[in-house]
Amino acid sequence: MAHLTRDEILARKTGKGIATFPDGSTVGIRGLTRDEVLSSNDKTSLTDRDNFIVATGMTAPKMTEEEVAAWGASGDAGDLVAVSEQIAKLSGLLSGANKEAMRTFRDRPGD
């Protein structure tokens, strides 16, 4: 297997996909960048962090953090869980050994 070049590494983009709701409807999503994941750690609560993750990673339709918060306050929990879990998976936060890292990332003390 060939090693990537510096230019190939810098040209890589986040993964894209869809999240499917329990009723079968879908939205477009993308994986988060490393910097976006680190920025999410600046949020003071799990709710704020999850709103940031969904607002940043959901691409179609695009929503603000405030809109995601309103959705979370009135919509089915399963819908937001489906979106945030798929974004985490695309971001490499749920694969293999990284599952424990995602638990740590999401369940920090004080949440």
DRENTOR-608553 format. One line per field, with one value per residue: residue in three letters; residue number from 1; x, y, z of N, C-alpha, C, O in turn. Coordinates in pm, whole numbers, always signed. Example, Ala and Ser with C-alpha at 12.3 -4.5 7.8 and 13.67 -1.06 7.14 Angstrom:
<vexbas>
type [Ala, Ser]
seq [1, 2]
n.c1 [+1319, +1285]
n.c2 [-569, -225]
n.c3 [+780, +708]
ca.c1 [+1230, +1367]
ca.c2 [-450, -106]
ca.c3 [+780, +714]
c.c1 [+1320, +1290]
c.c2 [-330, +3]
c.c3 [+780, +787]
o.c1 [+1424, +1341]
o.c2 [-332, +114]
o.c3 [+846, +804]
</vexbas>
This chain:
<vexbas>
type [Met, Ala, His, Leu, Thr, Arg, Asp, Glu, Ile, Leu, Ala, Arg, Lys, Thr, Gly, Lys, Gly, Ile, Ala, Thr, Phe, Pro, Asp, Gly, Ser, Thr, Val, Gly, Ile, Arg, Gly, Leu, Thr, Arg, Asp, Glu, Val, Leu, Ser, Ser, Asn, Asp, Lys, Thr, Ser, Leu, Thr, Asp, Arg, Asp, Asn, Phe, Ile, Val, Ala, Thr, Gly, Met, Thr, Ala, Pro, Lys, Met, Thr, Glu, Glu, Glu, Val, Ala, Ala, Trp, Gly, Ala, Ser, Gly, Asp, Ala, Gly, Asp, Leu, Val, Ala, Val, Ser, Glu, Gln, Ile, Ala, Lys, Leu, Ser, Gly, Leu, Leu, Ser, Gly, Ala, Asn, Lys, Glu, Ala, Met, Arg, Thr, Phe, Arg, Asp, Arg, Pro, Gly, Asp]
seq [1, 2, 3, 4, 5, 6, 7, 8, 9, 10, 11, 12, 13, 14, 15, 16, 17, 18, 19, 20, 21, 22, 23, 24, 25, 26, 27, 28, 29, 30, 31, 32, 33, 34, 35, 36, 37, 38, 39, 40, 41, 42, 43, 44, 45, 46, 47, 48, 49, 50, 51, 52, 53, 54, 55, 56, 57, 58, 59, 60, 61, 62, 63, 64, 65, 66, 67, 68, 69, 70, 71, 72, 73, 74, 75, 76, 77, 78, 79, 80, 81, 82, 83, 84, 85, 86, 87, 88, 89, 90, 91, 92, 93, 94, 95, 96, 97, 98, 99, 100, 101, 102, 103, 104, 105, 106, 107, 108, 109, 110, 111]
n.c1 [+85, +59, +207, +43, +89, +201, +47, -175, -279, -348, -549, -760, -1101, -1389, -1605, -1915, -2267, -2583, -2835, -3071, -3396, -3608, -3858, -3793, -3737, -3484, -3180, -2912, -2571, -2239, -1905, -1735, -1464, -1138, -1080, -1337, -1449, -1285, -1361, -1621, -1585, -1560, -1809, -2038, -2230, -2375, -2599, -2565, -2328, -2412, -2605, -2437, -2282, -2477, -2578, -2346, -2268, -2491, -2606, -2812, -3129, -2963, -2908, -2919, -2754, -2942, -3182, -3159, -3166, -3431, -3565, -3481, -3613, -3875, -3909, -3898, -3682, -3536, -3490, -3292, -3089, -3036, -2924, -2700, -2548, -2481, -2331, -2118, -2017, -1934, -1736, -1540, -1551, -1680, -1579, -1455, -1203, -1236, -1488, -1494, -1354, -1537, -1744, -1618, -1573, -1839, -1948, -1839, -1727, -1950, -2156]
n.c2 [-117, +219, +515, +818, +1135, +1462, +1660, +1508, +1440, +1694, +1758, +1598, +1552, +1588, +1308, +1239, +1187, +1034, +1070, +862, +884, +733, +704, +667, +888, +1121, +1316, +1524, +1483, +1550, +1455, +1579, +1812, +1781, +2016, +2118, +1922, +1959, +2223, +2177, +2081, +2305, +2378, +2411, +2231, +1904, +1912, +2158, +2094, +1878, +2008, +2182, +1994, +1871, +2096, +2178, +1951, +1872, +1899, +1923, +1971, +2283, +2393, +2625, +2642, +2730, +2666, +2386, +2342, +2421, +2226, +2001, +2049, +2007, +1794, +1437, +1242, +1037, +1121, +1328, +1182, +991, +1155, +1281, +1055, +942, +1149, +1148, +894, +926, +1109, +962, +901, +690, +447, +127, +117, +380, +420, +428, +665, +847, +819, +927, +1184, +1273, +1237, +1401, +1497, +1692, +1732]
n.c3 [+0, -87, +48, +144, -11, +97, -31, -109, +142, +242, +63, +128, +221, +440, +509, +342, +370, +452, +703, +845, +960, +1214, +1086, +823, +662, +542, +593, +471, +558, +690, +782, +1074, +1097, +1251, +1392, +1428, +1596, +1819, +1881, +1960, +2213, +2365, +2438, +2706, +2798, +2748, +2586, +2446, +2311, +2151, +1994, +1853, +1710, +1546, +1406, +1273, +1127, +975, +651, +462, +526, +601, +929, +1205, +1528, +1712, +1586, +1582, +1856, +1910, +1763, +1906, +2145, +2080, +1901, +1816, +2015, +1898, +1636, +1646, +1769, +1570, +1371, +1501, +1576, +1326, +1216, +1397, +1339, +1068, +1119, +1227, +1493, +1608, +1532, +1592, +1831, +1883, +1984, +2261, +2300, +2193, +2378, +2600, +2502, +2472, +2726, +2930, +3259, +3458, +3284]
ca.c1 [+0, +140, +186, -11, +180, +155, -61, -293, -334, -411, -665, -868, -1219, -1472, -1699, -2052, -2363, -2719, -2886, -3209, -3480, -3685, -3971, -3740, -3696, -3340, -3117, -2773, -2475, -2097, -1822, -1674, -1318, -1075, -1096, -1477, -1466, -1222, -1446, -1740, -1547, -1572, -1947, -2043, -2322, -2392, -2701, -2502, -2233, -2485, -2664, -2326, -2246, -2582, -2582, -2225, -2258, -2607, -2587, -2934, -3119, -2868, -2977, -2836, -2758, -3068, -3287, -3143, -3215, -3578, -3603, -3459, -3712, -4010, -3913, -3867, -3541, -3474, -3447, -3163, -2991, -2998, -2837, -2572, -2470, -2427, -2224, -2005, -1960, -1860, -1622, -1443, -1559, -1749, -1524, -1366, -1155, -1277, -1617, -1468, -1317, -1661, -1814, -1547, -1600, -1978, -1989, -1741, -1781, -2016, -2268]
ca.c2 [+0, +340, +622, +942, +1250, +1579, +1723, +1421, +1455, +1827, +1763, +1512, +1622, +1508, +1218, +1286, +1078, +1069, +1013, +817, +890, +610, +693, +644, +1012, +1141, +1447, +1516, +1511, +1534, +1437, +1700, +1820, +1773, +2145, +2129, +1836, +2028, +2338, +2131, +2062, +2433, +2393, +2381, +2123, +1801, +1961, +2257, +2022, +1802, +2106, +2227, +1884, +1854, +2216, +2181, +1835, +1850, +1984, +1942, +2117, +2346, +2454, +2690, +2578, +2769, +2586, +2249, +2343, +2424, +2092, +1911, +2076, +1970, +1677, +1306, +1226, +945, +1193, +1392, +1077, +934, +1249, +1299, +931, +926, +1249, +1095, +781, +982, +1184, +867, +900, +570, +326, +42, +166, +519, +426, +473, +807, +922, +821, +1024, +1314, +1312, +1225, +1465, +1536, +1822, +1738]
ca.c3 [+0, -102, +145, +89, -16, +172, -109, -100, +278, +253, -26, +179, +272, +530, +445, +327, +373, +493, +828, +826, +1079, +1235, +992, +690, +595, +551, +579, +430, +665, +661, +901, +1129, +1095, +1382, +1459, +1470, +1713, +1932, +1915, +2032, +2352, +2433, +2483, +2849, +2832, +2647, +2492, +2358, +2227, +2050, +1901, +1768, +1621, +1445, +1321, +1191, +1040, +888, +534, +384, +524, +693, +1043, +1305, +1660, +1775, +1523, +1631, +1994, +1904, +1717, +2019, +2248, +2038, +1813, +1873, +2050, +1803, +1516, +1671, +1795, +1441, +1301, +1570, +1569, +1191, +1202, +1474, +1264, +954, +1171, +1279, +1638, +1655, +1473, +1671, +1960, +1902, +2053, +2398, +2291, +2173, +2506, +2682, +2440, +2496, +2865, +3017, +3389, +3462, +3189]
c.c1 [+90, +106, +128, +98, +121, +37, -190, -359, -408, -536, -783, -979, -1296, -1566, -1838, -2144, -2502, -2745, -3032, -3282, -3557, -3802, -3925, -3700, -3548, -3301, -2973, -2681, -2333, -2024, -1766, -1522, -1266, -1097, -1240, -1505, -1404, -1303, -1569, -1710, -1554, -1713, -1958, -2139, -2330, -2493, -2641, -2404, -2305, -2552, -2558, -2292, -2349, -2584, -2461, -2223, -2376, -2601, -2713, -3053, -3014, -2948, -2876, -2844, -2891, -3184, -3280, -3194, -3368, -3631, -3590, -3563, -3851, -4020, -3885, -3717, -3468, -3424, -3310, -3054, -2943, -2900, -2701, -2486, -2408, -2316, -2100, -1937, -1878, -1733, -1515, -1445, -1627, -1691, -1430, -1331, -1199, -1413, -1597, -1430, -1441, -1740, -1750, -1575, -1740, -2013, -1886, -1804, -1843, -2132, -2392]
c.c2 [+124, +442, +744, +1049, +1363, +1644, +1639, +1431, +1587, +1839, +1680, +1597, +1530, +1420, +1279, +1165, +1127, +1008, +981, +818, +759, +593, +674, +770, +1038, +1288, +1424, +1554, +1501, +1510, +1571, +1696, +1806, +1902, +2165, +2042, +1903, +2150, +2295, +2108, +2191, +2456, +2343, +2270, +2024, +1846, +2061, +2192, +1947, +1894, +2156, +2120, +1869, +1975, +2221, +2069, +1811, +1950, +2011, +1887, +2165, +2413, +2520, +2612, +2609, +2688, +2440, +2240, +2343, +2288, +1993, +1928, +2026, +1841, +1548, +1295, +1138, +1013, +1255, +1290, +1017, +1024, +1258, +1172, +910, +1028, +1200, +980, +831, +1055, +1092, +856, +776, +441, +254, +100, +308, +530, +476, +620, +893, +929, +925, +1166, +1362, +1318, +1284, +1497, +1675, +1834, +1677]
c.c3 [+0, +7, +73, +85, +69, +100, -103, +38, +289, +166, +26, +239, +366, +449, +440, +328, +405, +630, +804, +958, +1094, +1137, +847, +614, +624, +547, +535, +546, +610, +793, +946, +1110, +1237, +1459, +1506, +1593, +1835, +1975, +1992, +2179, +2432, +2486, +2626, +2887, +2717, +2543, +2395, +2262, +2116, +1949, +1803, +1665, +1510, +1351, +1227, +1088, +948, +774, +453, +462, +623, +804, +1136, +1436, +1730, +1717, +1568, +1774, +1997, +1860, +1833, +2128, +2210, +1958, +1888, +1899, +1950, +1677, +1536, +1700, +1664, +1368, +1370, +1567, +1431, +1164, +1276, +1400, +1145, +998, +1228, +1430, +1693, +1601, +1569, +1806, +1988, +1971, +2195, +2400, +2273, +2303, +2598, +2633, +2475, +2643, +2961, +3151, +3383, +3366, +3251]
o.c1 [+185, -8, +160, +188, +4, -62, -300, -482, -520, -621, -893, -953, -1271, -1602, -1874, -2104, -2535, -2684, -3106, -3236, -3569, -3841, -4009, -3634, -3493, -3378, -2917, -2711, -2309, -2076, -1752, -1462, -1342, -1128, -1262, -1577, -1465, -1312, -1617, -1801, -1554, -1735, -1894, -2130, -2296, -2475, -2664, -2396, -2264, -2555, -2586, -2275, -2313, -2592, -2474, -2181, -2364, -2591, -2721, -3074, -2981, -3046, -2761, -2930, -2947, -3274, -3383, -3257, -3428, -3731, -3679, -3596, -3935, -4128, -3853, -3635, -3351, -3327, -3220, -2939, -2823, -2804, -2598, -2364, -2294, -2218, -1989, -1814, -1767, -1635, -1411, -1349, -1631, -1749, -1337, -1420, -1200, -1451, -1675, -1469, -1450, -1797, -1819, -1599, -1758, -2101, -1851, -1924, -1794, -2201, -2497]
o.c2 [+133, +452, +770, +1050, +1358, +1679, +1694, +1432, +1591, +1924, +1690, +1701, +1410, +1452, +1362, +1055, +1244, +907, +1061, +760, +683, +480, +664, +759, +984, +1374, +1317, +1647, +1450, +1541, +1664, +1588, +1818, +1899, +2224, +2084, +1904, +2178, +2368, +2117, +2187, +2545, +2244, +2218, +2056, +1821, +2052, +2230, +1952, +1863, +2172, +2150, +1856, +1958, +2266, +2090, +1736, +2071, +2111, +1765, +2094, +2483, +2477, +2525, +2523, +2647, +2377, +2141, +2273, +2240, +1910, +1832, +2005, +1784, +1549, +1333, +1161, +968, +1238, +1308, +993, +975, +1245, +1182, +865, +996, +1210, +970, +785, +1061, +1140, +806, +758, +334, +315, +129, +352, +640, +558, +693, +1001, +1033, +1001, +1256, +1480, +1395, +1221, +1523, +1763, +1937, +1673]
o.c3 [+78, +51, -43, +170, +107, +164, -94, +48, +342, +194, -27, +299, +371, +336, +524, +291, +388, +667, +749, +1057, +998, +1108, +758, +510, +719, +503, +558, +621, +501, +900, +867, +1108, +1333, +1578, +1612, +1683, +1943, +2095, +2079, +2263, +2555, +2569, +2664, +2998, +2603, +2423, +2274, +2146, +2000, +1830, +1684, +1547, +1393, +1230, +1113, +974, +851, +796, +383, +464, +719, +776, +1145, +1452, +1799, +1790, +1591, +1811, +2078, +1914, +1854, +2197, +2297, +1947, +2007, +1816, +1920, +1617, +1453, +1659, +1646, +1309, +1304, +1556, +1421, +1097, +1223, +1399, +1122, +924, +1273, +1489, +1815, +1622, +1621, +1887, +2103, +2012, +2244, +2491, +2331, +2334, +2666, +2713, +2506, +2681, +3062, +3157, +3313, +3366, +3187]
</vexbas>
